[in-house]
Amino acid sequence: MAAVRRDLESRLTRQGSRITAANGDLRKGFQFDYAARHSKGSVIVDPLVIPDSPSVAGQAGLPPGQLAVKLRIWISETWYKASQRSCRKL
C-alpha cells in the first residue's frame, strides 16, 4: 500500500499537479487533493481488501507466495476553461 501511495504522489507531481492536501494512513486508506493549471480534484484510495482467493484466481488458485488483493481508487476531478487564478477574480 505504501508503494501505491508513492506512485500516486509521483504521478500527480510529474504531470504538473500540486498536491494541496494529503491525509489518511495505509490501514484506513488515504486521500490526495490536488490542483493543476485548469483542474482540481481528489484521489481516494480505500484500504486493501484480501478476497477469497478462488474467487479471484479461479480453480487453479494462486502460485505459492502470492496473495490476491482488491484495490479501489476513486478519482474526482473538475476542469476549468480558465485557470483557477482567473476564476478566483470573478
C-alpha positions as CSV (number, residue, x, y, z in Angstrom):
1,M,0.0,0.0,0.0
2,A,2.9,2.3,0.7
3,A,4.1,1.7,-2.9
4,V,0.6,2.7,-4.2
5,R,0.8,6.0,-2.2
6,R,4.3,6.8,-3.5
7,D,3.3,6.0,-7.1
8,L,0.2,8.3,-6.9
9,E,2.2,11.1,-5.4
10,S,4.8,10.7,-8.1
11,R,2.3,10.6,-11.0
12,L,0.4,13.7,-9.8
13,T,3.5,15.8,-9.4
14,R,5.1,14.5,-12.6
15,Q,2.0,15.6,-14.6
16,G,2.3,19.1,-13.2
17,S,-0.3,18.9,-10.4
18,R,0.4,20.3,-7.0
19,I,-0.8,18.2,-4.0
20,T,-2.8,20.6,-1.8
21,A,-3.7,18.1,1.0
22,A,-2.8,14.6,1.9
23,N,-4.3,12.6,4.8
24,G,-5.1,9.1,5.9
25,D,-2.9,6.1,6.5
26,L,-2.1,2.8,5.0
27,R,-4.6,0.8,7.1
28,K,-7.6,3.2,6.7
29,G,-6.8,4.3,3.2
30,F,-5.8,7.8,2.2
31,Q,-6.8,10.8,0.1
32,F,-4.9,13.3,-2.0
33,D,-6.4,16.7,-3.1
34,Y,-4.5,18.3,-6.0
35,A,-4.6,21.3,-8.2
36,A,-3.3,21.9,-11.7
37,R,-3.5,24.8,-14.0
38,H,-7.0,24.2,-15.2
39,S,-8.3,21.5,-12.9
40,K,-8.5,20.4,-9.3
41,G,-9.5,17.0,-7.8
42,S,-9.2,14.3,-5.3
43,V,-7.9,10.8,-5.4
44,I,-9.2,8.5,-2.6
45,V,-7.7,5.0,-2.1
46,D,-9.7,2.6,0.0
47,P,-7.8,0.1,2.3
48,L,-6.7,-3.1,0.6
49,V,-9.2,-6.0,0.8
50,I,-8.0,-9.6,0.8
51,P,-10.7,-11.5,-1.0
52,D,-11.3,-15.2,-1.1
53,S,-8.5,-16.5,-3.5
54,P,-10.6,-18.9,-5.6
55,S,-13.0,-16.0,-6.5
56,V,-10.1,-14.1,-7.9
57,A,-7.7,-16.8,-9.4
58,G,-10.3,-19.5,-10.3
59,Q,-9.9,-23.2,-9.5
60,A,-6.2,-23.1,-10.3
61,G,-5.5,-20.8,-7.4
62,L,-2.5,-18.6,-7.0
63,P,1.1,-19.7,-7.1
64,P,2.7,-20.2,-3.6
65,G,3.8,-16.9,-2.1
66,Q,1.3,-14.8,-3.9
67,L,-1.8,-13.2,-2.3
68,A,-4.8,-11.7,-4.1
69,V,-5.9,-8.2,-3.1
70,K,-8.6,-5.8,-4.2
71,L,-7.7,-2.1,-4.6
72,R,-10.4,0.5,-5.0
73,I,-9.4,4.0,-6.2
74,W,-11.9,6.9,-6.5
75,I,-11.0,9.9,-8.7
76,S,-12.9,13.1,-8.9
77,E,-11.7,16.0,-11.0
78,T,-13.2,19.3,-12.1
79,W,-11.8,21.0,-15.2
80,Y,-12.0,24.8,-15.7
81,K,-11.8,26.5,-19.0
82,A,-9.8,29.4,-17.4
83,S,-7.1,28.9,-14.9
84,Q,-8.1,28.8,-11.2
85,R,-6.3,32.1,-10.6
86,S,-8.6,33.8,-13.2
87,C,-11.7,32.2,-11.7
88,R,-10.9,33.5,-8.2
89,K,-11.1,37.0,-9.6
90,L,-14.7,36.6,-10.7
